[in-house]
Amino acid sequence: QVQLAESGGGLVQAGDSLRLSCGASGRTLNNYDIAWFRQAPGKEREFVALIGRTGGTRYADSVKGRFTISRDNAKNTGALQMSSLKPEDTAVYYCAARGSIFSTIRANDYSLWGQGTQVTVSS
């Protein structure tokens, strides 16, 4: 059973940068897509970024050019580098993983989730 755990959240000011990490235990993530989702209060969980098993990436339009997703298969980790943060980026950020040859940005298609980490961006 793979378990995911996020770290790196916090309170920052608009324009700052923050790096989130996603660690996995129990099984290698080498054959999994790794994705980041976020959920703001009163809103549905939304897709942020995805990195496939072979390194291909996909981003939500709202973060494109500001966020960078990466993975380190040797360390069994994923990361989300966030730059030029805006107050509207404030949310709980979740790491998710999915073992399938078909990539998806739909949260309901992911069965492996971390507990989430809070990111708060003040104006």
DSSP file with accessible surface (Angstrom, degrees, kcal/mol):
  #  RESIDUE AA STRUCTURE BP1 BP2  ACC     N-H-->O    O-->H-N    N-H-->O    O-->H-N    TCO  KAPPA ALPHA  PHI   PSI    X-CA   Y-CA   Z-CA
    1    1 A Q              0   0  165      0, 0.0     2,-0.3     0, 0.0    24,-0.0   0.000 360.0 360.0 360.0 121.1    0.0    0.0    0.0
    2    2 A V        -     0   0    7     24,-0.1     2,-0.4    22,-0.1    24,-0.2  -0.646 360.0-164.2 -81.0 134.6    1.5    3.3   -1.1
    3    3 A Q  E     -A   25   0A 130     22,-2.7    22,-2.2    -2,-0.3     2,-0.4  -0.977   2.8-156.7-119.6 136.9    1.2    6.2    1.3
    4    4 A L  E     -A   24   0A  13    109,-0.5     2,-0.4    -2,-0.4   111,-0.4  -0.871   8.8-175.0-112.6 146.0    1.7    9.8    0.3
    5    5 A A  E     -A   23   0A  51     18,-2.1    18,-2.9    -2,-0.4     2,-0.2  -0.974  10.1-152.4-143.6 125.4    2.7   12.7    2.5
    6    6 A E  E     +A   22   0A   9     -2,-0.4     2,-0.3    16,-0.2    16,-0.2  -0.629  17.8 170.9 -92.5 155.5    3.0   16.4    1.5
    7    7 A S  E     +A   21   0A  65     14,-2.0    14,-2.7    -2,-0.2   110,-0.1  -0.967  43.2  65.4-152.6 162.6    5.2   18.9    3.2
    8    8 A G        +     0   0   37     -2,-0.3    11,-0.3     1,-0.3    14,-0.0   0.385  60.3 136.3 106.7  -2.9    6.4   22.5    2.6
    9    9 A G        +     0   0   28     12,-0.1     2,-0.3     9,-0.1    -1,-0.3  -0.170  21.7 125.9 -69.2 170.7    3.2   24.5    2.9
   10   10 A G  E     -d  119   0B  30    108,-0.9   110,-2.7   107,-0.1     2,-0.5  -0.987  58.0 -58.0 168.1-170.3    3.0   27.7    4.9
   11   11 A L  E     +d  120   0B 128     -2,-0.3     2,-0.3   108,-0.2   110,-0.2  -0.904  55.4 160.6-105.0 122.6    2.1   31.4    4.9
   12   12 A V  E     -d  121   0B  19    108,-2.8   110,-2.9    -2,-0.5     2,-0.2  -0.861  35.9-107.5-133.7 169.6    3.8   33.6    2.4
   13   13 A Q  E >   -d  122   0B 126     -2,-0.3     3,-2.3   108,-0.2    72,-0.2  -0.638  49.8 -80.9 -96.0 157.6    3.2   37.0    0.8
   14   14 A A  T 3  S+     0   0   48    108,-2.5    72,-0.2     1,-0.3    -1,-0.1  -0.293 119.2  28.3 -55.4 135.9    2.1   37.6   -2.8
   15   15 A G  T 3  S+     0   0   50     70,-3.1    69,-0.7     1,-0.3    -1,-0.3   0.197  96.2 118.5  94.7 -14.8    5.0   37.3   -5.2
   16   16 A D    <   -     0   0   69     -3,-2.3    69,-2.2    69,-0.2    -1,-0.3  -0.198  58.2-124.7 -77.2 174.3    6.9   34.8   -3.0
   17   17 A S        -     0   0   66     66,-0.2     2,-0.3    67,-0.2    66,-0.2  -0.847  22.8-177.9-119.3 156.7    7.8   31.3   -3.9
   18   18 A L  E     - B   0  82A  30     64,-2.7    64,-3.4    -2,-0.3     2,-0.5  -0.985  14.9-146.8-153.3 144.4    7.2   28.0   -2.1
   19   19 A R  E     - B   0  81A 122     -2,-0.3     2,-0.4   -11,-0.3    62,-0.2  -0.970  11.1-162.1-120.9 122.5    8.2   24.4   -2.8
   20   20 A L  E     - B   0  80A   0     60,-2.8    60,-2.5    -2,-0.5     2,-0.3  -0.801   7.0-158.0 -99.3 143.6    5.9   21.5   -1.9
   21   21 A S  E     -AB   7  79A  44    -14,-2.7   -14,-2.0    -2,-0.4     2,-0.5  -0.911   7.1-158.6-121.2 150.7    7.2   18.0   -1.6
   22   22 A a  E     -AB   6  78A   0     56,-2.9    56,-2.4    -2,-0.3     2,-0.3  -0.972  12.0-167.4-130.0 113.1    5.4   14.7   -1.8
   23   23 A G  E     -AB   5  77A  28    -18,-2.9   -18,-2.1    -2,-0.5     2,-0.4  -0.786   4.4-155.3-102.5 145.4    7.0   11.7   -0.3
   24   24 A A  E     -A    4   0A  19     52,-1.4     2,-0.3    -2,-0.3   -20,-0.2  -0.937  10.9-179.0-121.2 144.0    5.9    8.1   -0.9
   25   25 A S  E     +A    3   0A  60    -22,-2.2   -22,-2.7    -2,-0.4    51,-0.0  -0.968  60.4  37.4-135.6 152.2    6.3    5.0    1.2
   26   26 A G  S    S+     0   0   65     -2,-0.3     2,-0.3   -24,-0.2   -24,-0.1   0.083 116.7  19.6 101.2 -27.3    5.3    1.5    0.8
   27   27 A R  S    S-     0   0  137    -24,-0.2   -24,-0.1    49,-0.1     2,-0.1  -0.951  86.5 -91.2-167.9 152.9    6.0    1.2   -3.0
   28   28 A T        -     0   0   61     -2,-0.3     3,-0.4     1,-0.1    -3,-0.1  -0.428  20.9-150.4 -71.0 145.2    7.9    2.9   -5.7
   29   29 A L    >   +     0   0    1     44,-0.2     3,-2.4     1,-0.2    -1,-0.1   0.304  67.6 110.0 -92.8   6.7    6.1    5.7   -7.6
   30   30 A N  T 3  S+     0   0   61      1,-0.3    -1,-0.2    43,-0.2    43,-0.1   0.814  83.2  40.5 -56.3 -32.4    8.2    5.0  -10.7
   31   31 A N  T 3  S+     0   0  105     -3,-0.4     2,-0.4     2,-0.1    -1,-0.3   0.134 103.7  89.7-103.7  21.4    5.1    3.6  -12.6
   32   32 A Y  S <  S-     0   0   31     -3,-2.4     2,-0.3    67,-0.2    67,-0.3  -0.898  73.6-125.9-116.9 145.2    2.7    6.2  -11.2
   33   33 A D  E     -E   98   0B   2     65,-3.3    65,-2.0    -2,-0.4     2,-0.5  -0.673  27.9-147.9 -74.5 143.3    1.5    9.5  -12.5
   34   34 A I  E     +EF  97  51B   1     17,-2.5    17,-2.9    -2,-0.3     2,-0.3  -0.968  21.6 176.0-116.2 131.1    2.0   12.2   -9.8
   35   35 A A  E     -EF  96  50B   0     61,-2.9    61,-2.7    -2,-0.5     2,-0.4  -0.920  22.5-142.2-132.5 157.3   -0.4   15.1   -9.6
   36   36 A W  E     +EF  95  49B   0     13,-2.9    12,-2.6    -2,-0.3    13,-1.7  -0.983  20.6 176.8-118.7 134.9   -1.1   18.0   -7.5
   37   37 A F  E     -EF  94  47B   1     57,-2.6    57,-3.0    -2,-0.4     2,-0.3  -0.837  10.1-156.5-125.2 164.8   -4.6   19.3   -6.7
   38   38 A R  E     -EF  93  46B  11      8,-2.4     8,-3.3    -2,-0.3     2,-0.4  -0.989   5.0-161.0-143.5 154.3   -5.8   22.1   -4.4
   39   39 A Q  E     -E   92   0B  65     53,-2.2    53,-2.4    -2,-0.3     6,-0.2  -0.959   5.7-162.8-140.2 117.3   -9.0   22.9   -2.6
   40   40 A A    >   -     0   0   23      4,-0.4     3,-2.3    -2,-0.4    51,-0.1  -0.609  46.0 -75.6 -90.9 157.9   -9.9   26.3   -1.4
   41   41 A P  T 3  S+     0   0  120      0, 0.0    -1,-0.1     0, 0.0     3,-0.1  -0.275 118.6   7.0 -56.4 130.5  -12.6   26.8    1.3
   42   42 A G  T 3  S+     0   0   91      1,-0.2     2,-0.3    -3,-0.1    -3,-0.0   0.511 113.2 100.7  77.7   3.7  -16.1   26.4   -0.2
   43   43 A K  S <  S-     0   0  148     -3,-2.3    -1,-0.2     1,-0.0     2,-0.1  -0.813  75.4-102.5-120.2 161.7  -14.7   25.3   -3.6
   44   44 A E        -     0   0  169     -2,-0.3    -4,-0.4     1,-0.1     2,-0.2  -0.407  47.9 -90.5 -76.1 156.7  -14.3   21.9   -5.3
   45   45 A R        -     0   0   81     -6,-0.2     2,-0.4    -2,-0.1    -6,-0.2  -0.496  52.2-161.0 -66.1 132.8  -10.9   20.3   -5.5
   46   46 A E  E     -F   38   0B  88     -8,-3.3    -8,-2.4    -2,-0.2     2,-0.1  -0.909  19.3-105.9-125.0 150.2   -9.2   21.4   -8.7
   47   47 A F  E     +F   37   0B  24     -2,-0.4   -10,-0.2   -10,-0.2     3,-0.1  -0.417  35.2 168.7 -69.5 140.5   -6.3   20.1  -10.8
   48   48 A V  E     -     0   0B   0    -12,-2.6    12,-2.5     1,-0.4     2,-0.3   0.704  58.5 -19.7-116.4 -55.5   -3.0   22.0  -10.6
   49   49 A A  E     -FG  36  59B   0    -13,-1.7   -13,-2.9    10,-0.2    -1,-0.4  -0.993  48.7-159.2-159.6 156.4   -0.3   20.0  -12.3
   50   50 A L  E     -FG  35  58B   7      8,-2.4     8,-1.9    -2,-0.3     2,-0.4  -0.997   2.0-168.0-141.0 140.0    0.6   16.5  -13.4
   51   51 A I  E     -FG  34  57B  10    -17,-2.9   -17,-2.5    -2,-0.3     6,-0.2  -0.994  20.4-143.8-128.8 125.5    3.8   14.7  -14.3
   52   52 A G    >   -     0   0    8      4,-3.2     3,-1.6    -2,-0.4   -19,-0.1  -0.197  31.6 -94.9 -79.9 176.6    3.6   11.4  -16.0
   53   53 A R  T 3  S+     0   0   83      1,-0.3   -21,-0.1     2,-0.1    -1,-0.1   0.820 126.7  45.4 -63.1 -29.8    5.8    8.3  -15.6
   54   54 A T  T 3  S-     0   0  143    -23,-0.1    -1,-0.3     2,-0.1   -21,-0.0   0.357 125.9 -97.6 -98.1   7.5    8.0    9.4  -18.5
   55   55 A G  S <  S+     0   0   38     -3,-1.6    -2,-0.1     1,-0.3     2,-0.1   0.399  71.7 146.7  98.5  -4.3    8.2   13.0  -17.3
   56   56 A G        -     0   0   46     -5,-0.1    -4,-3.2     1,-0.0    -1,-0.3  -0.413  32.7-153.7 -65.1 143.2    5.6   14.6  -19.5
   57   57 A T  E     -G   51   0B  73     -6,-0.2     2,-0.3    -2,-0.1    -6,-0.2  -0.840  18.2-173.8-122.9 159.4    3.8   17.5  -17.7
   58   58 A R  E     -G   50   0B 139     -8,-1.9    -8,-2.4    -2,-0.3     2,-0.3  -0.984   9.8-166.6-149.4 141.6    0.5   19.3  -17.8
   59   59 A Y  E     -G   49   0B  44     -2,-0.3   -10,-0.2   -10,-0.2     2,-0.1  -0.951  27.0-109.6-131.0 151.2   -0.6   22.4  -15.9
   60   60 A A    >>  -     0   0   18    -12,-2.5     3,-1.6    -2,-0.3     4,-1.2  -0.490  36.6-118.9 -69.2 146.8   -3.8   24.2  -15.1
   61   61 A D  T 34 S+     0   0  134      1,-0.3     3,-0.3     2,-0.2    -1,-0.1   0.845 111.3  63.9 -58.5 -31.8   -4.0   27.4  -17.0
   62   62 A S  T 34 S+     0   0   58      1,-0.2    -1,-0.3     3,-0.0   -14,-0.1   0.689 114.2  30.1 -68.7 -18.3   -4.2   29.4  -13.8
   63   63 A V  T X> S+     0   0    0     -3,-1.6     3,-2.4   -15,-0.2     4,-2.3   0.470  84.5 127.9-118.5  -4.9   -0.7   28.2  -12.8
   64   64 A K  T 3< S+     0   0  120     -4,-1.2     4,-0.1    -3,-0.3   -15,-0.0  -0.280  81.0  15.5 -59.1 131.3    1.0   27.8  -16.1
   65   65 A G  T 34 S+     0   0   83      2,-0.5    -1,-0.3     1,-0.1     3,-0.1   0.259 125.6  59.9  88.5 -13.0    4.3   29.7  -16.2
   66   66 A R  T <4 S+     0   0   31     -3,-2.4    17,-1.7     1,-0.2     2,-0.4   0.691  98.1  52.9-114.1 -33.2    4.4   30.1  -12.4
   67   67 A F  E  <  -C   82   0A   3     -4,-2.3    -2,-0.5    15,-0.2     2,-0.4  -0.838  59.9-165.5-109.3 147.1    4.4   26.5  -11.1
   68   68 A T  E     -C   81   0A  79     13,-2.6    13,-3.1    -2,-0.4     2,-0.3  -0.990   6.0-156.5-132.8 124.6    6.7   23.7  -12.0
   69   69 A I  E     +C   80   0A   6     -2,-0.4     2,-0.3    11,-0.2    11,-0.2  -0.761  20.9 165.6 -98.2 144.3    6.1   20.0  -11.2
   70   70 A S  E     -C   79   0A  40      9,-2.2     9,-2.3    -2,-0.3     2,-0.3  -0.939  19.6-152.1-147.8 170.8    8.9   17.6  -11.0
   71   71 A R  E     -C   78   0A  38     -2,-0.3     2,-0.5     7,-0.3     7,-0.2  -0.989   8.2-155.8-146.9 152.3    9.7   14.1   -9.7
   72   72 A D  E >>> -C   77   0A  59      5,-2.7     5,-1.9    -2,-0.3     4,-0.8  -0.886   8.7-174.3-128.9  97.6   12.8   12.3   -8.4
   73   73 A N  T 345S+     0   0   62     -2,-0.5     3,-0.3     1,-0.2   -44,-0.2   0.828  83.4  59.3 -65.5 -30.8   12.3    8.5   -9.0
   74   74 A A  T 345S+     0   0   99      1,-0.2    -1,-0.2    -3,-0.1   -44,-0.0   0.866 115.4  35.0 -65.2 -34.1   15.5    7.7   -7.1
   75   75 A K  T <45S-     0   0  153     -3,-0.5   -51,-0.3     2,-0.1    -1,-0.2   0.445 107.0-126.6 -97.7  -3.5   14.1    9.4   -4.0
   76   76 A N  T  <5 +     0   0   28     -4,-0.8   -52,-1.4    -3,-0.3     2,-0.3   0.914  67.7 123.6  58.8  45.9   10.5    8.3   -4.6
   77   77 A T  E   < -BC  23  72A  46     -5,-1.9    -5,-2.7   -54,-0.2     2,-0.3  -0.906  47.5-156.1-134.5 160.7    9.3   11.9   -4.4
   78   78 A G  E     -BC  22  71A   2    -56,-2.4   -56,-2.9    -2,-0.3     2,-0.3  -0.880  14.2-164.5-127.7 164.3    7.5   14.5   -6.3
   79   79 A A  E     -BC  21  70A   4     -9,-2.3    -9,-2.2    -2,-0.3     2,-0.4  -0.991  16.3-154.0-149.1 155.8    7.6   18.3   -5.9
   80   80 A L  E     -BC  20  69A   0    -60,-2.5   -60,-2.8    -2,-0.3     2,-0.6  -0.948  12.7-159.9-133.2 109.2    5.7   21.4   -6.9
   81   81 A Q  E     -BC  19  68A  56    -13,-3.1   -13,-2.6    -2,-0.4     2,-0.5  -0.835  12.8-165.9 -89.6 120.1    7.7   24.6   -7.2
   82   82 A M  E     +BC  18  67A   0    -64,-3.4   -64,-2.7    -2,-0.6     2,-0.3  -0.936  10.3 174.6-114.4 126.4    5.4   27.6   -6.9
   83   83 A S        +     0   0   37    -17,-1.7   -66,-0.2    -2,-0.5   -67,-0.2  -0.836  59.0  23.8-125.8 164.5    6.5   31.1   -7.9
   84   84 A S  S    S-     0   0   70    -69,-0.7    -1,-0.2    -2,-0.3   -67,-0.2   0.907  84.4-159.6  48.2  48.5    4.9   34.5   -8.2
   85   85 A L        -     0   0    2    -69,-2.2   -70,-3.1   -72,-0.2   -69,-0.2  -0.253   8.0-158.4 -65.1 145.5    2.2   33.3   -5.7
   86   86 A K    >   -     0   0   87    -72,-0.2     3,-2.5    -3,-0.1     4,-0.2  -0.862  31.3-110.6-120.2 156.7   -1.1   35.1   -5.6
   87   87 A P  G >  S+     0   0   50      0, 0.0     3,-1.9     0, 0.0    34,-0.4   0.855 117.4  63.4 -55.4 -32.6   -3.7   35.3   -2.9
   88   88 A E  G 3  S+     0   0  132      1,-0.3   -48,-0.0    32,-0.1    -3,-0.0   0.558  88.8  69.7 -72.4  -5.5   -6.0   33.2   -5.1
   89   89 A D  G <  S+     0   0    1     -3,-2.5    -1,-0.3    32,-0.1     2,-0.2   0.515  70.7 121.2 -82.8  -6.9   -3.5   30.3   -4.8
   90   90 A T    <   +     0   0   37     -3,-1.9     2,-0.3    -4,-0.2    30,-0.2  -0.415  40.2 105.2 -61.4 124.4   -4.5   30.0   -1.2
   91   91 A A  E    S- H   0 119B   2     28,-2.1    28,-2.8    -2,-0.2     2,-0.6  -0.962  76.6 -78.7-178.2 171.1   -5.7   26.4   -0.6
   92   92 A V  E     -EH  39 118B  35    -53,-2.4   -53,-2.2    -2,-0.3     2,-0.5  -0.855  49.1-146.2 -87.6 127.0   -4.9   23.0    0.8
   93   93 A Y  E     -EH  38 117B   0     24,-3.1    24,-2.0    -2,-0.6     2,-0.4  -0.849  13.9-164.5-102.7 131.8   -2.6   21.3   -1.7
   94   94 A Y  E     -E   37   0B  37    -57,-3.0   -57,-2.6    -2,-0.5     2,-0.4  -0.931  12.4-145.0-118.7 138.3   -2.8   17.6   -2.2
   95   95 A a  E     -E   36   0B   1     -2,-0.4    19,-2.2   -59,-0.2     2,-0.3  -0.802  24.9-178.8 -94.1 139.8   -0.5   15.2   -3.8
   96   96 A A  E     -EI  35 113B   0    -61,-2.7   -61,-2.9    -2,-0.4     2,-0.3  -0.970  11.6-159.7-138.8 154.9   -2.0   12.3   -5.6
   97   97 A A  E     -EI  34 112B   1     15,-1.9    15,-1.2    -2,-0.3    14,-0.6  -0.983   4.9-173.5-137.9 148.4   -0.7    9.3   -7.5
   98   98 A R  E     -E   33   0B  51    -65,-2.0   -65,-3.3    -2,-0.3     2,-1.0  -0.976  17.1-148.3-146.0 128.6   -2.3    7.0  -10.1
   99   99 A G        +     0   0   51     -2,-0.4     2,-0.3   -67,-0.3   -67,-0.2  -0.763  55.9 108.1 -99.6  88.7   -0.9    3.9  -11.7
  100  100 A S  S    S-     0   0   32     -2,-1.0   -67,-0.1   -69,-0.2    -2,-0.1  -0.985  70.7-125.8-156.1 154.2   -2.3    3.7  -15.2
  101  101 A I  S    S+     0   0  119     -2,-0.3     2,-0.6     1,-0.1    -1,-0.0   0.632  96.6  75.7 -78.0 -12.3   -1.1    4.2  -18.7
  102  102 A F  S    S-     0   0  143     -3,-0.0     2,-0.2     2,-0.0    -1,-0.1  -0.889  77.2-146.0-103.7 117.1   -3.8    6.8  -19.2
  103  103 A S        -     0   0   68     -2,-0.6     2,-0.3     2,-0.0    -2,-0.1  -0.494  20.8-179.4 -79.7 149.6   -3.2   10.2  -17.6
  104  104 A T        -     0   0   17     -2,-0.2    -6,-0.0     2,-0.1    -2,-0.0  -0.992  32.7-155.4-148.3 151.2   -6.1   12.2  -16.2
  105  105 A I        +     0   0   55     -2,-0.3     2,-0.6   -58,-0.1   -58,-0.2   0.249  64.0 112.4-108.0   9.8   -6.6   15.5  -14.5
  106  106 A R    >   -     0   0  159      1,-0.2     3,-1.7   -60,-0.1     4,-0.3  -0.729  61.2-148.0 -87.5 124.6   -9.9   14.4  -12.8
  107  107 A A  G >  S+     0   0   21     -2,-0.6     3,-1.9     1,-0.3    -1,-0.2   0.862  95.2  62.9 -59.1 -36.3   -9.5   14.1   -9.0
  108  108 A N  G 3  S+     0   0  160      1,-0.3    -1,-0.3    -3,-0.1    -2,-0.0   0.684  94.4  62.8 -66.5 -15.7  -12.0   11.2   -8.9
  109  109 A D  G <  S+     0   0   44     -3,-1.7     2,-0.5   -11,-0.0    -1,-0.3   0.533  88.5  84.9 -85.0  -6.4   -9.7    9.1  -11.0
  110  110 A Y    <   +     0   0    8     -3,-1.9   -12,-0.1    -4,-0.3     3,-0.0  -0.838  47.2 176.6-100.9 132.3   -7.0    9.1   -8.3
  111  111 A S        +     0   0  102    -14,-0.6     2,-0.5    -2,-0.5    -1,-0.1   0.573  63.8  72.0-107.2 -14.3   -7.1    6.6   -5.5
  112  112 A L  E     +I   97   0B  19    -15,-1.2   -15,-1.9  -109,-0.0     2,-0.3  -0.928  62.0 165.5-109.4 123.4   -3.8    7.6   -3.7
  113  113 A W  E     -I   96   0B  70     -2,-0.5  -109,-0.5   -17,-0.2   -17,-0.2  -0.971  29.4-135.1-136.8 147.6   -3.8   10.8   -1.8
  114  114 A G        -     0   0   10    -19,-2.2  -109,-0.2    -2,-0.3     3,-0.1  -0.337  37.7-103.4 -84.9-178.8   -1.8   12.6    0.8
  115  115 A Q        -     0   0  120   -111,-0.4  -110,-0.1     1,-0.2   -21,-0.1   0.633  62.8-115.3 -84.4 -13.5   -3.3   14.4    3.8
  116  116 A G        -     0   0   13    -21,-0.1     2,-0.4     1,-0.0   -22,-0.2   0.081  17.5-126.4  95.9 152.2   -2.8   17.8    2.3
  117  117 A T  E     - H   0  93B  22    -24,-2.0   -24,-3.1  -110,-0.1     2,-0.3  -1.000  23.7-119.5-137.1 136.0   -0.7   20.8    3.2
  118  118 A Q  E     - H   0  92B  89     -2,-0.4  -108,-0.9   -26,-0.2     2,-0.5  -0.585  23.7-172.3 -81.1 131.3   -2.0   24.4    3.7
  119  119 A V  E     -dH  10  91B   0    -28,-2.8   -28,-2.1    -2,-0.3     2,-0.5  -0.993   5.0-176.9-120.1 123.1   -0.7   27.2    1.5
  120  120 A T  E     -d   11   0B  49   -110,-2.7  -108,-2.8    -2,-0.5     2,-0.6  -0.987   6.3-167.6-124.3 124.6   -1.8   30.7    2.4
  121  121 A V  E     -d   12   0B   6     -2,-0.5     2,-0.3   -34,-0.4  -108,-0.2  -0.953   9.5-155.5-115.0 117.9   -0.8   33.7    0.3
  122  122 A S  E      d   13   0B  44   -110,-2.9  -108,-2.5    -2,-0.6    -2,-0.0  -0.645 360.0 360.0 -93.0 150.0   -1.4   37.1    1.8
  123  123 A S              0   0  137     -2,-0.3    -1,-0.1  -110,-0.2   -37,-0.0  -0.326 360.0 360.0 -88.6 360.0   -1.8   40.2   -0.3
